[in-house]
Amino acid sequence: MNYISSSGSFMEDMTFNLRKKLVQCFLLCLKIRKEPKH
């Protein structure tokens, strides 16, 4: 039972980290688009 609960929280952590990375990439893209291209 412990293994199942720990794996569940592990999956949640993975999803959370993935979401954070997606947001960071999205913000970076917006930043690049706003800046004038040389």
N, CA, C and O atoms as a Tinker XYZ file with bonds, in Angstrom:
   152  protein
     1  N      0.844000   -1.205000    0.000000    73     2
     2  CA     0.000000    0.000000    0.000000    64     1     3
     3  C      0.879000    1.255000    0.000000    63     2     4     5
     4  O      0.578000    2.237000   -0.679000    81     3
     5  N      1.957000    1.206000    0.764000    73     3     6
     6  CA     2.840000    2.371000    0.812000    64     5     7
     7  C      3.388000    2.695000   -0.572000    63     6     8     9
     8  O      3.494000    3.859000   -0.959000    81     7
     9  N      3.733000    1.643000   -1.308000    73     7    10
    10  CA     4.316000    1.835000   -2.642000    64     9    11
    11  C      3.329000    2.584000   -3.550000    63    10    12    13
    12  O      3.715000    3.481000   -4.299000    81    11
    13  N      2.055000    2.197000   -3.466000    73    11    14
    14  CA     1.036000    2.806000   -4.328000    64    13    15
    15  C      0.899000    4.298000   -4.010000    63    14    16    17
    16  O      0.878000    5.136000   -4.911000    81    15
    17  N      0.806000    4.614000   -2.715000    73    15    18
    18  CA     0.610000    6.020000   -2.337000    64    17    19
    19  C      1.837000    6.848000   -2.719000    63    18    20    21
    20  O      1.710000    7.983000   -3.180000    81    19
    21  N      3.025000    6.270000   -2.523000    73    19    22
    22  CA     4.251000    7.009000   -2.839000    64    21    23
    23  C      4.346000    7.230000   -4.350000    63    22    24    25
    24  O      4.758000    8.301000   -4.796000    81    23
    25  N      3.966000    6.225000   -5.134000    73    23    26
    26  CA     4.025000    6.368000   -6.588000    64    25    27
    27  C      3.001000    7.408000   -7.043000    63    26    28    29
    28  O      3.238000    8.145000   -8.000000    81    27
    29  N      1.864000    7.463000   -6.350000    73    27    30
    30  CA     0.831000    8.440000   -6.692000    64    29    31
    31  C      1.345000    9.849000   -6.481000    63    30    32    33
    32  O      1.169000   10.717000   -7.336000    81    31
    33  N      1.985000   10.077000   -5.332000    73    31    34
    34  CA     2.518000   11.408000   -5.051000    64    33    35
    35  C      3.653000   11.715000   -6.025000    63    34    36    37
    36  O      3.844000   12.864000   -6.425000    81    35
    37  N      4.402000   10.685000   -6.401000    73    35    38
    38  CA     5.496000   10.860000   -7.360000    64    37    39
    39  C      4.937000   11.366000   -8.691000    63    38    40    41
    40  O      5.486000   12.285000   -9.298000    81    39
    41  N      3.837000   10.749000   -9.132000    73    39    42
    42  CA     3.214000   11.179000  -10.386000    64    41    43
    43  C      2.748000   12.623000  -10.272000    63    42    44    45
    44  O      2.888000   13.403000  -11.214000    81    43
    45  N      2.192000   12.978000   -9.113000    73    43    46
    46  CA     1.728000   14.354000   -8.911000    64    45    47
    47  C      2.898000   15.321000   -9.006000    63    46    48    49
    48  O      2.791000   16.384000   -9.618000    81    47
    49  N      4.030000   14.937000   -8.388000    73    47    50
    50  CA     5.220000   15.792000   -8.446000    64    49    51
    51  C      5.671000   15.961000   -9.893000    63    50    52    53
    52  O      6.016000   17.064000  -10.316000    81    51
    53  N      5.668000   14.865000  -10.650000    73    51    54
    54  CA     6.088000   14.926000  -12.052000    64    53    55
    55  C      5.192000   15.883000  -12.832000    63    54    56    57
    56  O      5.684000   16.719000  -13.590000    81    55
    57  N      3.866000   15.761000  -12.644000    73    55    58
    58  CA     2.938000   16.637000  -13.355000    64    57    59
    59  C      3.163000   18.081000  -12.957000    63    58    60    61
    60  O      3.129000   18.974000  -13.803000    81    59
    61  N      3.393000   18.320000  -11.664000    73    59    62
    62  CA     3.610000   19.684000  -11.176000    64    61    63
    63  C      4.863000   20.275000  -11.807000    63    62    64    65
    64  O      4.846000   21.408000  -12.289000    81    63
    65  N      5.953000   19.503000  -11.804000    73    63    66
    66  CA     7.207000   19.981000  -12.404000    64    65    67
    67  C      7.028000   20.233000  -13.893000    63    66    68    69
    68  O      7.530000   21.223000  -14.425000    81    67
    69  N      6.311000   19.338000  -14.567000    73    67    70
    70  CA     6.085000   19.490000  -16.003000    64    69    71
    71  C      5.313000   20.777000  -16.279000    63    70    72    73
    72  O      5.639000   21.524000  -17.201000    81    71
    73  N      4.284000   21.027000  -15.467000    73    71    74
    74  CA     3.472000   22.232000  -15.645000    64    73    75
    75  C      4.331000   23.477000  -15.446000    63    74    76    77
    76  O      4.225000   24.449000  -16.194000    81    75
    77  N      5.190000   23.426000  -14.414000    73    75    78
    78  CA     6.060000   24.570000  -14.123000    64    77    79
    79  C      6.981000   24.840000  -15.315000    63    78    80    81
    80  O      7.199000   25.991000  -15.694000    81    79
    81  N      7.516000   23.771000  -15.896000    73    79    82
    82  CA     8.417000   23.923000  -17.052000    64    81    83
    83  C      7.663000   24.518000  -18.232000    63    82    84    85
    84  O      8.185000   25.384000  -18.933000    81    83
    85  N      6.430000   24.051000  -18.452000    73    83    86
    86  CA     5.631000   24.567000  -19.564000    64    85    87
    87  C      5.391000   26.059000  -19.397000    63    86    88    89
    88  O      5.508000   26.825000  -20.353000    81    87
    89  N      5.054000   26.470000  -18.176000    73    87    90
    90  CA     4.793000   27.888000  -17.903000    64    89    91
    91  C      6.050000   28.708000  -18.157000    63    90    92    93
    92  O      5.985000   29.787000  -18.746000    81    91
    93  N      7.196000   28.194000  -17.711000    73    91    94
    94  CA     8.461000   28.914000  -17.903000    64    93    95
    95  C      8.752000   29.080000  -19.387000    63    94    96    97
    96  O      9.143000   30.163000  -19.822000    81    95
    97  N      8.566000   28.027000  -20.167000    73    95    98
    98  CA     8.805000   28.090000  -21.616000    64    97    99
    99  C      7.852000   29.092000  -22.258000    63    98   100   101
   100  O      8.248000   29.869000  -23.128000    81    99
   101  N      6.587000   29.068000  -21.820000    73    99   102
   102  CA     5.580000   29.978000  -22.366000    64   101   103
   103  C      5.970000   31.425000  -22.103000    63   102   104   105
   104  O      5.905000   32.264000  -23.002000    81   103
   105  N      6.381000   31.719000  -20.860000    73   103   106
   106  CA     6.786000   33.084000  -20.514000    64   105   107
   107  C      8.009000   33.492000  -21.325000    63   106   108   109
   108  O      8.108000   34.633000  -21.775000    81   107
   109  N      8.934000   32.566000  -21.508000    73   107   110
   110  CA    10.146000   32.858000  -22.276000    64   109   111
   111  C      9.773000   33.203000  -23.719000    63   110   112   113
   112  O     10.311000   34.145000  -24.300000    81   111
   113  N      8.846000   32.429000  -24.288000    73   111   114
   114  CA     8.406000   32.693000  -25.665000    64   113   115
   115  C      7.788000   34.081000  -25.761000    63   114   116   117
   116  O      8.082000   34.821000  -26.700000    81   115
   117  N      6.935000   34.449000  -24.804000    73   115   118
   118  CA     6.309000   35.774000  -24.811000    64   117   119
   119  C      7.371000   36.850000  -24.741000    63   118   120   121
   120  O      7.301000   37.850000  -25.455000    81   119
   121  N      8.353000   36.647000  -23.884000    73   119   122
   122  CA     9.436000   37.623000  -23.710000    64   121   123
   123  C     10.172000   37.823000  -25.029000    63   122   124   125
   124  O     10.447000   38.952000  -25.436000    81   123
   125  N     10.486000   36.708000  -25.693000    73   123   126
   126  CA    11.228000   36.775000  -26.958000    64   125   127
   127  C     10.386000   37.487000  -28.021000    63   126   128   129
   128  O     10.914000   38.272000  -28.808000    81   127
   129  N      9.091000   37.215000  -28.042000    73   127   130
   130  CA     8.222000   37.834000  -29.049000    64   129   131
   131  C      8.121000   39.337000  -28.833000    63   130   132   133
   132  O      8.082000   40.105000  -29.794000    81   131
   133  N      8.078000   39.758000  -27.568000    73   131   134
   134  CA     7.946000   41.189000  -27.269000    64   133   135
   135  C      9.195000   41.957000  -27.691000    63   134   136   137
   136  O      9.113000   43.082000  -28.185000    81   135
   137  N     10.359000   41.324000  -27.487000    73   135   138
   138  CA    11.605000   42.011000  -27.834000    64   137   139
   139  C     11.735000   42.165000  -29.347000    63   138   140   141
   140  O     11.435000   41.234000  -30.094000    81   139
   141  N     12.178000   43.329000  -29.797000    73   139   142
   142  CA    12.363000   43.547000  -31.244000    64   141   143
   143  C     13.493000   42.691000  -31.789000    63   142   144   145
   144  O     14.540000   42.551000  -31.158000    81   143
   145  N     13.274000   42.127000  -32.953000    73   143   146
   146  CA    14.309000   41.264000  -33.551000    64   145   147
   147  C     15.363000   42.118000  -34.234000    63   146   148   149
   148  O     15.040000   43.093000  -34.912000    81   147
   149  N     16.621000   41.750000  -34.054000    73   147   150
   150  CA    17.717000   42.523000  -34.665000    64   149   151
   151  C     18.088000   41.906000  -36.003000    63   150   152
   152  O     18.987000   42.401000  -36.683000    81   151
